[in-house]
Amino acid sequence: MGNFTNLIAGFHTALSISNIGAAALGAVLGIIVGAMPGVGSLVGVALLLPLTYHFNPTTAIIMLGAIYYANAQMALAFVRRQPFVASTL
């Protein structure tokens, strides 16, 4: 029963309004950074890392994950001829 309670608590935390908003903001920023030529997923996360300093740790990790995922999707969508894209094809 304890595992189920922890699972529900995790979903409650992940699906809170502030975390969903941070994920949406991170996805939009990841798409914007992903459209820049020469900027990979890790560089995009490093550039946008200071935006997460005022968030609590859970919200910051969710936002950074959304930035990374959206940036990687932009790399696949535009298929830029760069070395970091070759491994994803």
C-alpha positions, 0 to 999 in steps of 0.5 A, a space after each residue: 500500500 505504501 508504494 501506491 501512496 508514493 506513486 499517487 504522491 509523485 503524480 500529484 507533484 508532477 501534474 501540479 499547475 506550476 510543474 505543467 507550466 514550467 514544462 510548457 515554458 521549457 518546451 517553448 524555449 527548447 523549440 526556440 533554442 533548437 531552431 538556432 543553428 549550431 546549438 545542440 540540446 546540451 548547449 540549449 540546456 546550459 544556456 537556459 539553466 539560469 532561468 531555473 535558479 528561482 524554482 524549487 528543485 523538482 520544477 527546475 528538473 522538469 523544466 530542464 527535461 522539457 527544454 532538452 526534449 523539445 530541443 532534441 525534437 527540433 534537431 530531428 525535425 529540421 535534420 541539420 547536417 551536424 555531428 550530434 544529429 547523425 547519432 539520432 538518425 
